[in-house]
Amino acid sequence: MNVKITKIKLFSWYTFFMAAPFLLIGGVNISILLFALLFYGYNQKINTLRVKTFPQVMVGLFALAAVISVIFIESSSGVSLRRSLAVLPNFIYWSILIIFLINIRNEIDLNRVSKSLFIGLIVIAIVYFFVPNVPYIINGSSPNSFAFITICFTAPAAVYLRRRYSLGYAILFSLVVMLLLYFQGRRAGLVLVLLSSFGAIFVTKVKTKVLFGILFLGVISFNILMLPPVQKSLIQLNPRIFGLVYKTEEVFTEDRSYLVRRLMVEKAILISKEHPFTGIGLSNFTNYDVSFIGDFEGSEYVIRKSSRNDWSAHNSYAALLAEGGYLLLTPFVMLLLYNLFHFATRYNRRGQLENAFYWALIGMIIHIYFISAILNVFAWFLIGIVSALSVLNKQKVRRG
């Protein structure tokens, strides 16, 4: 019994540090140490490396593809083997994490998980805004990382509040998170937290009247945004979000942030034509030069930048394609599609809290198209939890 309680507590702490990844032990994030203890504890009872399900096979292939991409680095391409070897353990760790979470799926208490995520979000917000970095001890989040964490975990945290306290607390918490993102100018983060958290809170079952309700709220919200006082207030508070809402066409042709992302997608495609199967090696996107074409409107604003080949991919899918080729990208995409299929086909068979993790996953899937954030372990933790739920639900359906 004591061993079981210890494992539950360890998992709660591990979950907490997924949402609040700030604490370092000798420069290493404490979560990796907790995972080692978890792995050892659960492996006494369960074969935690057993690969039997489709998502486990996919992450196994993903890890294998990462290794292959390192082995087949071409020295003539100017990429660095050292850079790839430095990040390869992370790819293996993420794959093991998902295999592990699926194998302990019957041991996962979603109420405890969502509670830990809620507390973690509060703590990481405090650390982000008020606590300075301390070398080897505290590693604060960047604006992009903070936004990404909120996208990954606000929905299940909000549903925890909905179930534990009331609807009002869930809505208030979501609005506070969105307000923080708004004043930080995190446009994509704000929209995705809005969609994922409110979807998780209000869409408990997929019914015709629910869909009409969402459509009605969308129409009302659109008309409110069109009111002159609202437009005036928005342009004063956050010009970037104002441009995204009211001047979308100009954003797609003039916004430097968007155009850089378009250019980096072009770079990934050009690399994939040269190295389609194994890519150029992990972590080498910025270490590889291409001759840009700029075959899109607005490219003239960014293509002449001398440092354009030094920019990050700004797109997780593009980074995986360029660095690991189709061998790396394909199992990753198949893993996401597997969970999206279960989200759509089993929605009414799952509870609200379970669906909240799927809503968060959708937000994450969209967001990583606009940012190179897949290298964060908390993204893989979310994918692992959702994959475990998909496998668990599939087993329940078979038994039922």
C-alpha positions in Angstrom: 0.0 0.0 0.0 2.8 2.4 0.9 4.6 1.7 -2.4 1.3 2.4 -4.3 0.8 5.7 -2.4 4.4 6.7 -3.2 3.9 6.1 -6.9 0.7 8.1 -6.9 2.5 11.0 -5.2 5.4 10.7 -7.5 3.2 10.8 -10.5 1.4 13.9 -9.1 4.7 15.7 -8.7 5.8 14.6 -12.1 2.6 16.0 -13.6 3.0 19.2 -11.6 6.5 19.8 -13.1 5.1 19.2 -16.6 3.0 22.4 -16.1 5.6 24.1 -14.1 9.0 23.1 -15.6 11.1 25.6 -13.7 13.1 23.7 -11.1 16.5 22.4 -11.9 18.8 20.1 -10.0 22.4 20.8 -11.0 21.1 22.2 -14.3 18.9 19.2 -15.1 15.1 19.6 -14.9 13.8 17.8 -11.9 11.1 16.0 -14.0 13.6 13.7 -15.6 14.7 12.5 -12.1 11.1 12.0 -11.0 10.5 10.0 -14.2 13.4 7.7 -13.5 11.9 7.0 -10.0 8.4 6.4 -11.6 9.8 4.1 -14.2 11.6 2.0 -11.6 8.6 1.9 -9.3 6.0 0.9 -11.9 8.4 -1.5 -13.6 8.3 -3.7 -10.5 4.6 -4.5 -11.3 4.2 -3.7 -15.0 6.4 -4.3 -18.0 6.6 -0.5 -18.8 8.5 -1.0 -22.0 6.1 -3.4 -23.6 5.0 -2.3 -27.1 1.6 -3.7 -28.2 -0.6 -0.9 -29.2 -0.6 1.2 -32.4 0.6 4.5 -30.7 3.4 2.6 -29.0 4.5 1.2 -32.4 4.4 4.7 -33.8 6.6 6.2 -31.1 8.9 3.2 -31.4 9.3 4.0 -35.1 9.7 7.7 -34.2 12.6 6.9 -31.9 14.2 4.6 -34.5 13.8 7.3 -37.2 15.6 9.8 -34.9 18.5 7.4 -34.5 18.6 6.7 -38.3 18.6 10.5 -39.0 21.8 10.8 -36.9 23.5 7.8 -38.4 22.9 9.0 -42.0 24.1 12.6 -41.5 26.1 13.5 -44.6 29.4 15.1 -43.7 29.4 17.0 -47.0 26.2 18.8 -46.1 27.9 20.8 -43.4 25.7 19.6 -40.6 27.0 18.8 -37.2 26.9 15.3 -35.7 27.5 16.8 -32.3 24.3 18.8 -32.5 22.3 15.8 -33.3 23.8 13.6 -30.6 23.1 16.3 -28.0 19.3 16.1 -28.6 18.9 12.4 -29.5 18.4 11.3 -25.9 15.4 13.6 -25.7 13.7 11.9 -28.7 14.3 8.5 -27.0 13.0 9.8 -23.7 9.8 11.2 -25.2 9.2 7.9 -26.9 9.8 5.9 -23.7 7.5 8.3 -21.9 4.6 7.7 -24.2 5.1 3.9 -24.2 5.3 4.1 -20.4 2.1 6.2 -20.0 0.1 3.8 -22.2 1.3 0.8 -20.2 0.3 2.3 -16.9 -3.0 3.6 -18.3 -5.1 1.8 -15.7 -3.1 3.4 -12.9 -3.6 7.0 -14.1 -6.0 9.1 -11.9 -7.1 11.9 -14.2 -8.6 13.9 -11.2 -5.1 14.0 -9.6 -3.5 14.8 -12.9 -5.8 17.7 -13.7 -5.4 19.0 -10.1 -1.6 18.9 -10.4 -1.8 20.7 -13.8 -4.0 23.4 -12.3 -1.6 24.0 -9.4 1.4 23.9 -11.9 -0.2 26.5 -14.1 -0.6 28.9 -11.1 3.0 28.3 -10.1 4.5 28.8 -13.5 2.6 32.0 -14.0 4.1 33.3 -10.7 7.6 32.2 -11.7 7.2 33.6 -15.2 6.1 37.1 -14.1 7.9 37.5 -10.7 10.8 35.1 -10.2 14.2 35.7 -11.9 16.3 32.9 -13.4 18.8 31.4 -11.0 21.6 29.3 -12.8 21.3 25.6 -12.2 18.2 26.1 -9.9 15.4 28.1 -11.6 14.8 28.2 -15.3 12.0 30.6 -16.1 9.8 30.2 -19.2 10.1 32.3 -22.3 6.9 34.0 -23.6 6.5 31.3 -26.2 7.0 28.5 -23.7 4.6 30.1 -21.2 1.9 30.4 -23.9 2.5 26.8 -25.0 2.2 25.4 -21.5 -1.2 27.2 -21.1 -2.4 25.8 -24.4 -1.4 22.3 -23.3 -3.0 22.3 -19.9 -5.6 25.1 -19.4 -8.5 22.9 -20.6 -8.0 20.0 -18.2 -7.3 22.4 -15.4 -10.5 24.4 -16.1 -12.6 21.2 -16.2 -11.0 20.2 -12.8 -12.3 23.4 -11.4 -15.7 22.8 -13.1 -16.0 19.4 -11.4 -14.4 20.3 -8.1 -16.1 23.7 -7.5 -18.4 25.3 -10.2 -18.7 26.5 -13.7 -18.0 30.0 -12.6 -14.5 29.1 -11.3 -13.7 27.2 -14.5 -14.7 30.2 -16.7 -12.9 32.7 -14.4 -9.7 30.7 -14.5 -9.8 30.4 -18.3 -10.4 34.1 -18.6 -7.5 35.0 -16.3 -5.1 32.8 -18.4 -6.4 34.4 -21.6 -6.0 37.8 -20.1 -2.3 37.1 -19.2 -1.7 35.9 -22.8 -3.5 38.9 -24.2 -1.3 41.4 -22.3 1.8 39.4 -23.4 0.7 39.7 -27.0 0.4 35.9 -27.5 -2.2 36.0 -30.3 -2.2 32.3 -31.2 -2.0 31.3 -27.5 -5.0 33.4 -26.6 -7.2 32.0 -29.4 -6.2 28.4 -28.8 -6.7 28.6 -25.0 -10.1 30.2 -25.7 -11.2 27.4 -28.1 -9.8 24.5 -26.1 -10.9 25.5 -22.6 -14.3 26.7 -23.6 -14.8 23.7 -25.8 -13.9 21.4 -22.9 -16.1 23.3 -20.5 -19.2 23.7 -22.6 -19.2 20.9 -25.2 -19.9 18.0 -22.9 -21.7 16.0 -25.5 -21.8 16.5 -29.3 -25.5 17.2 -30.1 -27.2 19.3 -32.7 -28.4 21.9 -30.2 -24.8 22.2 -28.8 -23.5 22.9 -32.3 -26.2 25.5 -33.0 -25.3 27.0 -29.6 -21.7 27.3 -30.6 -22.7 28.9 -33.9 -25.0 31.3 -32.2 -22.2 32.4 -29.7 -19.8 32.8 -32.7 -22.2 35.1 -34.5 -22.8 37.2 -31.3 -19.0 37.4 -30.6 -18.4 38.5 -34.2 -20.9 41.3 -34.0 -19.5 42.4 -30.6 -16.0 42.6 -32.2 -17.4 44.8 -35.0 -18.5 47.4 -32.6 -16.4 50.6 -32.9 -15.7 51.0 -29.1 -14.5 47.4 -29.0 -12.2 48.0 -32.0 -10.9 51.2 -30.5 -10.1 49.6 -27.2 -8.4 46.6 -28.8 -6.1 48.6 -31.0 -5.0 50.6 -28.0 -4.4 47.5 -25.8 -2.8 45.2 -28.3 -2.2 46.3 -31.9 -1.0 42.8 -33.0 -4.2 41.1 -32.0 -6.1 44.0 -33.5 -4.3 43.3 -36.8 -5.0 39.6 -36.6 -8.8 40.1 -36.0 -9.5 43.1 -38.3 -6.8 43.1 -40.9 -6.2 39.4 -41.6 -5.3 39.9 -45.3 -2.6 42.4 -44.4 -1.2 40.0 -41.9 -0.8 37.3 -44.5 1.0 39.6 -46.9 2.9 42.1 -44.6 3.2 40.7 -41.1 6.9 39.8 -40.7 6.2 37.1 -38.1 3.8 35.3 -40.4 6.1 35.7 -43.5 9.1 34.3 -41.7 7.1 31.2 -40.9 6.1 30.9 -44.5 9.8 31.2 -45.5 10.9 28.6 -43.0 8.2 26.1 -44.4 9.7 26.8 -47.8 13.2 26.0 -46.4 11.9 22.7 -45.0 10.4 21.7 -48.3 13.6 22.5 -50.1 15.6 20.4 -47.7 13.1 17.5 -48.0 13.7 17.5 -51.7 17.4 17.0 -51.1 17.1 14.6 -48.1 13.6 13.2 -48.3 13.9 10.1 -46.1 16.4 10.7 -43.3 16.7 14.5 -43.3 19.8 16.5 -42.4 20.1 15.4 -38.8 18.4 16.4 -35.6 18.8 20.0 -34.4 20.4 21.1 -37.7 17.7 23.2 -39.3 19.6 26.5 -38.4 22.9 24.9 -39.4 21.9 24.2 -43.0 21.7 26.7 -45.9 19.3 26.7 -48.8 18.7 29.0 -51.8 15.3 30.5 -51.1 12.8 30.9 -53.9 10.2 33.1 -52.1 7.3 32.0 -54.2 4.6 33.7 -52.1 3.2 37.2 -51.7 5.2 39.3 -49.2 8.4 37.2 -49.4 10.3 40.3 -50.5 10.0 41.6 -46.9 12.0 38.7 -45.4 13.9 36.8 -48.1 16.7 39.4 -48.3 17.5 39.1 -44.6 21.2 38.0 -44.4 20.4 35.8 -41.3 17.4 34.0 -42.9 19.2 30.6 -42.8 19.9 31.1 -39.1 16.3 31.3 -38.1 14.6 28.4 -36.4 11.9 26.5 -38.3 9.1 28.3 -36.5 7.1 25.2 -37.3 7.5 21.8 -35.5 6.3 19.8 -38.5 8.7 21.6 -40.8 11.5 21.0 -38.4 10.8 17.3 -38.1 10.5 17.0 -41.9 13.8 18.8 -42.5 15.8 17.2 -39.7 14.5 13.6 -39.8 12.8 13.3 -43.2 9.6 11.5 -43.9 10.8 8.6 -41.7 10.6 10.9 -38.6 7.6 13.0 -39.6 5.3 10.1 -40.7 5.0 8.2 -37.4 4.6 11.5 -35.5 1.7 12.5 -37.8 0.1 9.0 -37.6 0.2 9.2 -33.8 -1.6 12.5 -33.8 -4.2 11.3 -36.4 -4.8 8.2 -34.3 -5.8 10.4 -31.3 -7.8 12.8 -33.5 -9.8 9.8 -34.8 -10.6 8.7 -31.3 -11.5 12.3 -30.3 -14.1 12.5 -33.1 -15.5 8.9 -32.9 -15.6 8.3 -29.2 -16.5 11.8 -27.9 -19.8 11.0 -26.4 -18.4 7.8 -24.8 -15.9 9.7 -22.7 -16.4 11.9 -19.7 -15.8 15.7 -19.7 -12.4 15.5 -18.0 -11.1 12.9 -20.5 -12.3 15.0 -23.4 -10.6 18.1 -21.9 -7.2 16.5 -22.6 -8.2 15.9 -26.3 -9.3 19.6 -26.6 -5.9 20.6 -25.2 -4.2 18.2 -27.7 -6.1 19.9 -30.6 -4.8 23.3 -29.4 -1.3 21.9 -29.2 -1.5 20.3 -32.7 -2.5 23.7 -34.2 0.1 25.7 -32.2 3.1 23.6 -33.1 2.5 24.5 -36.7 3.4 28.1 -35.8 6.3 27.4 -33.4 9.1 24.9 -33.0 7.8 23.7 -29.6 7.7 19.9 -30.0 11.1 19.7 -28.3 9.3 20.4 -24.9 8.7 17.3 -22.8 5.3 18.6 -21.6 4.0 18.4 -25.1 4.9 14.7 -25.2 3.4 14.2 -21.8 0.0 15.5 -23.1 0.3 13.3 -26.2 1.1 10.3 -23.9 -1.9 11.0 -21.6 -4.3 11.3 -24.6 -2.8 8.2 -26.2 -3.3 6.2 -23.0 -7.0 7.4 -22.9 -7.5 6.4 -26.5 -6.1 2.9 -25.9 -8.1 2.6 -22.7 -11.4 3.7 -24.3 -10.8 1.3 -27.2 -10.4 -1.6 -24.7 -13.6 -0.6 -22.9 -15.5 -0.6 -26.1 -14.3 -4.1 -27.0 -15.2 -5.4 -23.6 -18.6 -3.7 -23.7 
